[in-house]
Amino acid sequence: MTKKTYYIPVLTLILGLLFWATYFFSDFLFEKLWIIYLLPLIGFGLGFFIFFVLTIVQKDKKGILIGVFIIGAVALTEFLGSEVFKSKKILEATLMDDRSAIRLTLREDNKFEIVSETIASTQIFKGQYMLVNNKIIFKDRPYDNNFIPDTLTIIGNKIIRHFDKSGRPITQFATYFDINKNEIKQPANDNNNGRIKNAL
């Protein structure tokens, strides 16, 4: 093996690891860099692919094994992050305005996910929650400010963030979550249901 061909599997390994690391931390990088994070992801991915093809052309067993290992690592990362290994979703809801969307997911194992998306960024918040009748009580901080309180109320097909001084749910535009899926086996609050119908 010449010095030149020796570096091909080494570069395949280095670029492959950089590609995998960028892919693994893609959510974090997107939050910090927005779509700019795609530049290193595409760059490392393209470089890895080129050198991996070269190892195949040169029938370099070590380089081929490295390439297969990197591809397997990326595939495994994607598989482990899929819904297959997560608890069942029992509630999905969305709060949207003209420029952003906040998506709430509750899972059967009492874990929640809140994804806040704007044109420029995406933030993900995760933690534990508990249900008390039609109340969703977050045990962990659900947001980076007070926009989402630690307790939400399920009324009909809506999740209410706040009530006015008379106890009526506030349902102006972009103040509540619309429920897309609800498999929570909890009794509804008839009084609050009546109030929300009157408020709409």
TADARA-V193261 format. One line per field, one symbol per residue. ss: DSSP state (H for helix, E for strand, L for the rest). A space follows every 50 residues. Layout:
ss=???
This chain:
ss=LLHHHHHHHHHHHHHHHHHHHHHHLHHHHHHHHHHHHHHHHHHHHHHHHH HHHHHHHLLLHHHHHHHHHHHHHHHHHHHHLLHHHLLLEEEEEEEELLLE EEEEEEELLLEEEEEEEELLLEEEEEEEEEEELLEEEELLLLLLLLLLLL EEEEELLEEELLELLLLLELLLLLLEEEEEEELLLLLLLHHHHHHHHHHL
